[in-house]
Amino acid sequence: DDQDRLISEPGYNPQTQLYGSWDKKDYQELSDLKISKEDCLAQVDFLNRELFLEILFKGEKDKTSLYVAALTAILRPQLEEAPLIHVTAPTAGSGKSFVCKLIGRLAVDRNIAVKPFPKSEEECSKTILTALYNNLPVINFDNIDRDIPAYPSLCMVLTDSSFDARKLGEISSITTGTRSLFLSSGNNVRPTNDMTRRTLVIELDPKSERPIGRKFCINPLRNLETKRKQYIIALLKIILGWIQAGKPITNTKLVGFDQWAQYCVQPFLWLGMEDPLIAMSEEAQNDVQQEELYALLKALFDRYQISRFRIKQVVGAAMDQVGSTTGKDLYDAVVDAVGLERDGCINKKKLGWYFKNKEGQVLKGLRIVREKKLLDGY
């Protein structure tokens, strides 16, 4: 609850407004239990042996991310917001879908159906509304074949506690809660734009040409069929031990997911595991479109310094660099940002909209500011 007490009584809890369906005896051992840091480390080792031992991660932060995802899975109904959990790998057969199934089975005691990733914002909004309206606890987008776009509806559902959209064929809108667990997977697929800070990425790397041929000694999904409650208890012991230790917090923060970062990430940082939030922050900072914007800002600064300029001037200066042997930095930056028309020219209107959308955004000390006294001026 909001006082960090474990609710062991099944049934409806008016404080959390959640209905718990379990046998009280299942979690009785956690009542008034004193849990040390060593006890928590033993639970991490238990989960690793039983579930995660043979998963080949790219790095230690990815292993931490899977523990974080596991804790997110069992706490999701109590969290106001939680990021998309995305599993990626360089080759097929690396275990991406398997890891998503593993996380999903921790959330609910049954197999979770997968969904194709939406191809447009309209489709995304309808898919999400239908899933939330039907109270699906887990929404799993499997085998995405392109980088994850920042659809407004997907961004909204990850950072807001409610989602409002219109059902197909109806005028009135429907408001639903958003406390479902969102999962996704794809080969060499990354989040883009605003999704970079809304996505916890787990990278797998079997370092094999044909990872699908690997043989395994344990069967985590089968273990989950018979020992799921033991794994939930192990995860609850970790968070309870962290709470009993005074809820120690590192300096790492993630804007928009404070509650999730505190209760799902900090317990593992307390145990000395690598911080996945650093990677999430770096992902957002290293986004390709951010790099494109910085290249354009730098090219504009190199040319105009702090002087005013107009869109028409920028387009003319960029086109003057076509065929130049002394440098095409402005031309290349503008083309990377807005592309070329069929006739090989730069569209002034597109560049104007681009500047308008990026106005005021600061990158490495540079930003573009509108000059209101000058038509199309900056």
N, C-alpha and C positions, 0 to 999 in steps of 0.2 A: 504494500500500500504506500501512501505518500509519506509514511514514517519509516519506510524500509523494513517493515515487519513482514514475515512470511505468512501468507494466508493459507492455512492448511484445511480450513473447513470448506467442504464442497457446497454448491448451491450459489444463489445470487448474493453478491456483495454490494451493498448500496454505495459504499465509498468509491470503489473502482468502477461500479456499474457493469461488472462482468459476471457471467455465470460460469462457475467452475464445475466440471463434471469429472469427478475422480473418486476413488475409494480413499477415505480418510486415512486408512492404515498404510497406504502406499508411501506417504511422505511423513509418517509419524516420527521417524528417526531424526528428522531435521528440527523438531520442536526443541527449543532451548539448547541446541547443540553448540558447543564451543569449537570453533574451527580455526586452526592455526595456518600460517603460511605454508608450512610443510605439508599439512593435510591437503591444501589446495593444489600444491605441486604434484602430490600423489594422484589427485583427480585428473590433472592434465595428462599425466603419464598413463593412467587407465584409459582415458579417451583415445589417446594416441595408439595404444596397443590394440584396442578393440575396433577402432573406426578409421584412423587416419594414417596408420603406419606405412602402408604401401602406396600412398598417393605421392607422386613425384612433383614437388613444388619447385618453382623457379628460384625462390629465395625464402629466407626465414620470415620476412614480413607476410608472405603469402600463406605460410602455415599459421601465423597469428591470425590472419584474416579469416581462415576457415574456422578457427575456434570462436572468433568474434561472430561469424555467421551462424554458428551453432547456437550460441547464446542468444543472438537476435531471433532465431527461429522459435525458441521456447518463450521468449519475453514479448514477442511482437504484439499480442493483443493489449499489452499494458503500455506500450510505447506510443507516444503521440505521432512521431515520425521515425522513419528508418530508411536508409538508402537502398537502392537497387543493389543486389549482390550478383555480380557478373563473373563468370568463370571463363577464362580464355586460355588457349594453348597454340603453339605454332603448327601443329599437325593434327589430323583426324585420329581418333582412337586414343587420345591422351587421357580420357576420363572426365571430360567436362560435364557431360550429361549425367554421369554417375555421381559426381560431386553434388550437382543440383538435386538429384534424387535423394542423396544422403541428407542434405540440409532440409529438404521438404519432408522427409520421413521423421525427422526430429520435431518438426512443427506439428504434424498430424500423424495419427497412427494408420495411415493408408497410403497407397500410391497416388501420386499427383499427376493429373493429365497435363500434357504440354500443349503450348499454343504457338502458332507461327507469329513472328513479330510483325506488327502492323506496317503497312507500306505508306501510310499517310496520316496526318494529324486527325482527320475525320475518322478513319478506321481505328486509330489508337483510342480516341475518346469513346467510341462505341464499345470497343473491346473491354476497356477498363470499367466503364459503367455497368456493362452486363455482368462482369465478374464480381464487382463489388455489390451490385444489387442482389446477386445470388449468394452473397456471403461466402465466396471462395476464400479459404484461409491462406492459400498459396497460389500465386500466378506465375507460371514458369514459361518464359519464352525460350524455346530450344533452337539451337543451331542457327543463330542469326548470321546472315551472310554479308553484312556490311556494317560499318561503324554505326554506333547507336546515336541516332539524331535526338536533338533536344525538343521533342514534341512538347508543346505547352501542357497538354493534359498529363503526360507522363511526369514532367517536372513538377506539376502541381500536386499530383497524388503522392509524391514522395516527400514533400515538405509541408503539406497542409493536412490538418486532421479531418477535413471533410472535402468531398468532391461533388460538384454540382454540374450536371449535364442534362441534355434533353434526349429522351428515348426516341428511337426511330419512329417516325410517323405521328409524334405527339408534339403539341405546342408547349405544354407545361414542362418544367424541368424537374429533375429528381436530385435530392441531396442524399449522399451516402457517407458512411464513415470510410476511412482509408487504411484501417489497421490490418491489412493483408501483407503477406511477405512476398516481395517481388524478386524473382530470380531470372537469370538469363545466361546463355552460353553461346560461344561462337569462336571459330578459328581465327586468330589474329584480328579479333574485333575489339575495338576500344570505344569508350564513350567520347562524345564530342560536345563542344560548347558548354552550356549549363549543366549537361549531364556529367561532366567530369567531377564536379564536387558533389554530385548526388549518387555516385556509384562506388561501391567497394569492390575492387577488382582482385580476383584470386587468379594468379598466373600459374599454370602447370607447365612443366618442361621435362618430358621423359628422356630427352636427348637420344632419341632413337628414330631410325628411318621408318620402322614399322612397329610403333608402340602397341598396336592392337594385338600383337602376338605374345604379349607378356603373360606370364603365369603368376597367380596369386596364392598366398597361403591362408589369408583370412577372407571372410565374406561379410563385410560390414552391413549390407542390407539385410542379410539373414540374421545377423546379430541384433539388428534393430527390431526385427519381428518378435524376438523373445526377451530382449533386455532393454527396450526403449526407456522404461521407467528408471532403470539404473543409470542410464546416461543422463537423463534429465536431473536426477538427484545429484550426479557428479557436477553438472553445470551449476545447479543451484548452490551447492557447497562452495564453489569458487566465488560466486557473487556474495554469498553470505559471509565468507571469510574476509573478503575485501571490505564489506560493510562493518564487520566487527573490528577490523583494523583501523577504522576511522575514515574510510573512503579516501585514501590518498590519491591525489590528482597530479598528473604531470602538467607541464605548460602547454601541451598540444591541445588545440581546440579546432572544431569544425563548425563554421557558421551554419545554422539551420538544423543541426542535429545534436544539440547540446545534451539532451536527455539520453539519446542513444550512445553518444560518445562516452558519457559518464558511466552508464551501467553495463554497456556491452564491450567497451574497449578498455577502460581504465583497470578493471580487475586483472587483465592479462599483462598490462604494462607494469602493474604492481608486482607481478610474478617474474618480471625481468624479460619479457618477450618483446620482440621488435615492434615498433609502433607503425601500424598500417595507415594512420592518419597523415603521417608525413608524406607517404606515397600518394594519398588522395590529393593533398595540397599541391604536390609537385605535378600531378596529372593535370590539374586545373591550370597551373601556371604554364605548362608546356604544351597546351593545346595548339594544334596546327593553326587555327584561325587567329590565335593570339600572336603567333609568330608572324603571320601575314600582316597583321595590323602593325606590329612593331616595325617590320621592314618598311612599311609605307610611312609611318611616323618619322622614322630615321631619315628616309630619303627626302621627305618634305622639309625636315629641319636642316639637313645638309644644304638644301637648295635655298630655302627662304629664311633660315634662322628664326627670328621672332617677328619677321615682317608679315604683313597681311597678304593674302592671295585669294584668288577666285577659282572656282571649279574649272572655268574655261581656261585659265592660265595653266593649271595643273595638267589638263588634258593636252594642251598644246605643247608644253614642255616635255611631257612623256612621249608624245608622238615624234617630237624632234630627235629623240634618242634612237629611233628605229634605224638600224644599220650603222649605228655609231660604233667606233672602235675604241673610244675612250671611256665608255661606261654607259650602262643602261639600267642603273639602279632604280630610278624613278619609274621608268617604263615597266620593268619587271615587277616592281611592287604593286603598281596600279593594276596590271593585268592579272596578277595572282589574286588580287582582292575582288575585282569585278569582271574579269574576263574580257574577251574581244567580241565584237559583233561579226557577222558573216563577212562584212566588207573589210575586216581587219582593223576597224577603228574602235576607239574607246567611247562608250556611251556616257555622255555627260550626266544624264539623268540618273543612271545607275550609280555613278560615282558620288553624286549629290546625296542619294539615299544612303549610301554606305557611310559617308561622313556624318550624316544626321544620326544614324544608328550608333555610331562609335563616338559621338561627341562627348567630351569630358572624361572618357575612359583613360586612366593613367597606366602607362607601361614603361618601366625603367626611367621614370622621370619625365616622359614626354606625353603630351595629350593634345588633342585638337579642340579648339574653342571657336564657337560661332562669333563672327563679327557682324553685329546686327545693323551697323550703319552702312555696310557694303553688300550689295545684292550678290547672293551666292558666295559671300566672303567668309574667310576664316583667318 
